[in-house]
Amino acid sequence: MRKFLTHIILLVPLFTDAQDLYKVNMLSFNTPHFNEFAPYILPGQGILFVSNRNNDFITHYRTPNDESLYDLYFISDYDTAKNYSNLFAKELRTIYHEGPACLGPGGTTLYFTRSQKAEKRIGSSIQGSNRLGIYLSAKLGNEWTQAQPFRYNNEMYNVVHPSLSSKADTIYFASDMPGGQGGLDIYLSVRRDTGWQSPINLGPTVNSQSNDMYPFITGGSKLYFTSSRSGGQGKMDIYFTRQEAGIWQPPVNPGVPLNSKHDDFSYTTTGDGKTGYFSSNRRNKQDDIYSFEFIMPYFECKQQQKNTYCYTFFEENLGESDTATMKYEWIFGDGEKARGRKVKHCYKEPGTYNVKLNAVDPLTGEVYFNQADYEIVTEDKEQPVITYNNDPVAGDTIHFSSARTYLKDITIKNIYWIFDDDIVIPGSHALRTFRKSGIKRVSLGITGISNSTGEVVKQCSYLDIEVQKNKK
């Protein structure tokens, strides 16, 4: 039962080259021996969550395997510090599992996960099917009406973890219904005048062959979810994706500390996305609720300047009579040379070059004498430097690198890739796939310590890159 209500342990990927984008703290109302998970924010009120904690004032039902059943709880913003929580919507409580849940606009409609049926009740335990479904209840006054099943519930499979769009016209959920990519997949259903339409699988870009669940759609249409896909540290991780031109982008792992080597799941956030909550069993293998705060600094970015190593060479001490009888030849120290009183030359790369000016016989090329010697040092412009694949194409993976960054007086501490679709990836490298062609703005933000003053400094460059249409 718990594997669908909570999560399934498999493998997940995680960034290995990332610094923290978030600060996380375990909330004090978590219990030491029970599970708390699936937080949902009620703005200005508190947190709705799921737990199997004991409560002296209610009857506790258990499964035949002696597992505690889950109920919905609420803790107000005021009571968070006091660790005082209440059973939420007692009139909806059954001998089945309840939760996770979300609320529609105005908080008058509750969408929640519940066991679809139990064939028998024996004492304080239940037996029978434990398939889960989504149920809806409307609030009338201070009471919640009898829950009604979501039209796509089915006793043959699970339909769980509802999340509503800001306009409540789209519901996202997880299900292991036939025809999916793996175990649990993420689906959406759009509400029309005739009601909720047939579920749409988000497809193989979002869903994996493992389990994908706990969707949470933000007001900005960024979809967070939990996945047990292979390729990472070994447990469940939080991912996010969004649509671009109607096409879901490859999921991004936000890295540590949201994710860990343990189970990390059921992400939820406030309207601005800067703060929120998630669940993890990183402490003593019990599911706990953690708060997070997005801590990436604000950057004012400047357009990346092109490095040029071009110079004009001339010698001020040459007389007019000198050039009548001889020619002057510049040797630039990189294997190139040119003749003339005043010449231009571009080096191919930064470095230290020994430049010579020789007086030569215009007929024989013989050097009469050395007029001057210079040492010239060419440097990159001091800035964060973005490099990427040549000629990027829609649908292909683009590798962004900060390796050419030149900030000679700064010890770099943190590197952030900031994309114009609100995706932020920490680390020295980033991989992105753009499904749609066009101009994409990519920013590279860097924080570090000034070697001369010891102060914290920020630098940021941006490039507008053109992603070509895929002609395949």
N, C-alpha and C positions, 0 to 999 in steps of 0.2 A: 504493500500500500504506500509506504513512505517514499518509495523511489519515484513515484509520479507526483506525489503531493509536494515533495521537497526537491530532490535532485537525484541524479544517477552518476556514479563515480566511473569516469573513464579518463581519456587523455585530452589535453588542451595545449595550444601553443602560447608562448609568452615571449615578450621582448627580452633580449639578453643585453642590449646595448643602451638601456634607458635609465634616466634618472627619474625621480618621482615628480609626477604632475599633481599629485594629491597628498593631502595630509589626512590621515584616518585616525579615528578614536573609537574604541569599543564603548557602547553606551552602558550606563550604570544599571539600567533596569533589567539587563540580561540575568537569567538565573544560572546557577552553577551546574545544575543537573538536568535541565530541560532545554528544549530547543525554542528559540525565537528567531523568526525569519520572515521574509516577504514583507518588508515595510512598505507602507503607502502613505504619502503625506496628505494630510487634510490642512490646506493653507490656513494659517492663523488659529488652528485648533490643536493639532497634535499629530500622532502617528497611529495608523491602523496596522496591526501586524498579526502574525499567526504564531501560536504556541501550544505546546502540550503540557504546560506547567500545571501544577496542582493548585486548586483553589478551594478553600475550606467551605465556601458558600454554595458550591454547585456539586451535582453528582458527576462523577467521572466515569466515562465508559471506556472499555478497553477492547482490543481485538482478541481473537482466540489465541494469538501469539503473545498475549499480555503486553501489547504495545499501547501506549497512551494515544488517545485520539486528539486531533487538533481542533482548536477553536479560534475564533477571531477575538482579538483584544484591542483596546484603545488606551493610549496614554496621552494626556493633554500636555501641551507645552509647559504649563505651569507645574504639572506633577512629575515631569521628567526627572528633575533633580531629586524628588522624593521617592522615585522608583515605585509610584503607585499607579497601577493599571487596573482597568475594569474590563469585564467581559463585554464585548460589543454586540449590540442587537440581540439581547437574550431571547427574544421571541423567535429568532431564526435558528436558535441552537437545536440540534437534533442529536440522536445517538450516532450520527455519522461524522465524518470529517467536514470541517468548514474552513475555507481559506485556501489560497490567497484571494484578495479582493481588490476592487477599485470602485470609485464612485463616478457617476456622470456629472455633468455641469450642474452647479447649484447644490450638489450633495443630496439629491432627492431620489436617485436610483442607484442601488447597490448591485454590482456584478461580482459574483464570488464563485469559487470552486467548492463543490460538495460531492460526496459519494452519491452515486445515482440511485442506489437502492441497497437495502439490507434485508435479506429474506427472513431472518429470525433474530430475535433478541433473547439472549440467555443470561439472566441476572444482569450484571452490569457490563456485559460484553456483547459483541455483535458478530454475526456470521453471514456469509453470503458474498455476493459480488461486491467488489470494491472499485469498479470502474467509476471514474470521476467525470463530472460534467460541470457546465457553467449554469448558474441560476441567477435570476433577476428578482429584486424586491424593490417596491416603491415605498417611500416614506410618506405617511399620512399623519400629520401632527408630530407626535413624538414616538410613533410606533411604525414598525416596518411590516408591510403586508406579506401574506404568504408567498413564498418564493415560487417563481415560475421557471420551468426549464428553458434554456436556450434552444432554439428550434433545431440546431444541428447536433445536440447531444445524441449519443447512441450507446446502448448498453453493451455493444461489442467492442468499444474502444473508449479512450479517454479524451476529453475536451476540457482543457484546464488553462489557468493563469491568464485571465482576461486583462486587457489594457485598452482604454478608450482614447481615441484622438480628441483633441481639444474641442472640436465641434460635435463630438459624440456620433459622428456619421460613419466611423470605421472602428471596428473592434479587431484587435490582434489577440491571438491566443495560440496555445500549443496543443498538438494532438498527434496521436499515433494512428490516425485513421488510415485505411488502405490507400496506396498510391503515393506515399511520401518518399522522401529521400533516404530515410533511415529509421530511427526509433521515433522519438518525438520530433515534429517539425513545427515551424512557425507558419501560421495561416493568418489571413485577414478576411473579413467579411464587411461589405459596404451596405449601409442602410439606405434603402429607397422608400418610396411611398408604400410599397407592398411589403416592407419589412426587410429583415436581414437577408442578403443575397447569398448564394452558394459560396462556401469558403474557397479562397484562392491560396494555393501553396506559394510561398515566396520564392521557391525555386532553388536550384543547386548552388547559386552564388551565395545565398544566405544559409540555407540548410545544408547539413552535412550527413554523412552516413551514420553518425552517432546520434546524440540527443541534443536538440535545440529547443529552448524553453524560456520561461519567464520573460516574455517580451514586455518592453516598456517604451511607449511612443512619447516623445517629448513634444512640447508646443511648437518647436522648430522643426518637427518632422524627422528628427534623428531617432532611429530605432535601436534601443539597447536590448540585448538578450543574453542568455547564458547558454554555453555550449560545452559539450564533453568531447569535442572533436580531437583527433590525434595530432601529434606534432609538437606538443609543448611540455610543460613541467610534469604533467601527469594527473591533474584533477580538473574540475570544472572552472572555466574562466568566464568573465564578462567581456562581451564584444559590443561594437556598435556599427551601424551601417546607415545609409540614407539613400533615397532615390535621386537619380540624376537623369533628367529627360525620361522619366518613367521607368528607369532601369535601376535595380538595386546594385549598389556598389559592393565590392568585396569587403567583408567585415574587417574591422580594425580592432586589435587588442590594445586597450589603454595601458597595459603593463602594470608593474608594481607601483604603489602598494594596493591598488584595487584588487589585483590578482596576486595569488601566492601559490605555493606548492600544494595548497589544500583546496577545498571546495569554496568557490567565490561565486555568488549568484544573486539574483533578484535585486537588481539595481533600480533605484528610483531617485528622482531629482526634483528640485524646485524649478520655477519658471525660467530663471536665468541660467540654470545648469551649473552654477558655481558651487552649490552645496547640495547634499542629498544623503542617501543612506544605501547600504547594501548588506548582504548577509554573508557570513563566512564561518567555517568550522576550524579556523586556524588556531583556536584556543581550546585545548582539551577535547577536540573532536566533537564538541557541542556546537550547534548552530547558534550564532549570536548576531546581533544587529550592530553595525558600525556606521558612524557618520563619516562623511568625507567633505573636504574643502578643496576646491581647485586653486592651486597656489602658483601657477605659472604667472610670472610678472607681465605687466603690460609693456608692449614694445611700440615705439615710434620708428617705423621702418623707412629707409631711404632706398631708392632704386640702386641696384648693384651697378657699379661703374666697371667699365671694361678696362682691363690692364693693358697699357701700351708702354712699350719700351723704346720710343722713338725720340731722337735728339737731333738738333742742328749743331754741327761742328764748324767753328771758324777760329782763326788765330788773329788776335788784334794787333800783333806786332809785325805783321807783314807789310813791307813797303811796296809801292806801285812798281818800282824798278825790279823788284824780285821776281815778279810773275812774268816779266818780259823775257827773261833768260832761262827760267826753270819752271817746272811744274811742281805742285805740292800734292802729295799722296797721303791719304789718311789710312792707317791700318787700325781696324776697330777691335782687334783682340778676340774675335769670334770666327776668324778665318776669312772675313770679308774685308775689302778695301775699296776706296774710291778716290778720284782725283778732283781737285778744285780748291779754291780759297775757302769756299763755304759749301758744305755738303750736308745732306740729311741721311740718317741711318736708323734702322729699326732692329733692335735685338729680338731674338725669338723667345727668350726667357730671362728671368731675373738672374743676376749674378754680378761678380766683380770682373771688370774688363780693363786691360792695359791698352790704352789708345796712344798711337804714335803718329806724329806728323813729320814726314820726311820731304826734303827737297830733292827732286830727281831730274835727271837729264831727260828732256822731252823726246829725244831721238833714241837714246840707248837704254833709258830706264835706269841708269846707274844712279845710286843714291849719292848726292853731294854731301849732305849732312842731315843730322836729325834736328829738326826745328823745335819740337816740343814732345813731352811725354805727359800723359794724363792717366789717372786711375779713376774710372767711373763705376759707381755702384748703382745698379738698377734694382728696384724693389717693386713688389706688388703693392697695390693700394691697400691701405689698412681698412679692412672691412670683412664681414662674414661673406664667404664666397659659396655660391650655389653652383654645382655642376650636375649634369644629368645626361641621359642617353641622347645621342644625336637624333634629330628628326623623330620625336615621339609620336606614336600612332595610337588612336583610340582603341581601347581593348587590350593593348600591350602593357606589360609591367614596366614602369619607369623607375629607375634607380637614381635617387637623389643622394648626393654626397656633400659633406662639408669639409672634405680633406684639404681643399685648397685655401681655406680660410687663413687670413694673415692679420693677426693682431699681436704685434711684437711686444707690447708692454703689458699684456693681459694673460693671466693664467686662467684658462677656460674651465668653468665648473659645470655649466648646464647648456644643453643645446636643444632647441625646439624647432620643429618643422610645422609651419602654420599655413594651412591651405584655405582658399577662399570659400570652401564649402563647410567651414567650421571644424574641420578635422585637424587635430594637433597630434603629432607623433614626436616623442622625445628620442634623443639619441643622435649619433653622428651621421647615421644613414637613415633613409626612409624609402619604402616601396609603395608606390601608388599605381592604381589602374583607373584611368578615366574612360568611362564608357561613351562619352560624347566628345566630339571634336570641338575646338574653339580655343579661346585664350584663357589660360588658367594662371592666376596669381599665386606664386609660391614665395613664402617669406621664411627667412632663416634667422631666428632670434638666439642670441648668445648672452649668457651672464658669466661674469668672471671677477677676478680680483686684480686691481691695478698693482703691478709689481713695484711701482714707484711710490704710490700713496697708500696702498693697502685698502682702498675703498672698493666697494662693489660697483661694477660698471655693467651697462647693458649696451649691446650693439645689435642692429638688425638691418638686413638687406632684403630686398624683394626683386623677383624677376617675373615678368609676364611672358609665359612660354606658350607657344602655339602647338596644340595637339592636332595632328592631321587626321583626316578621315581615313578609316580603314577601308581599303579598296578590295579586300578579300570577299 
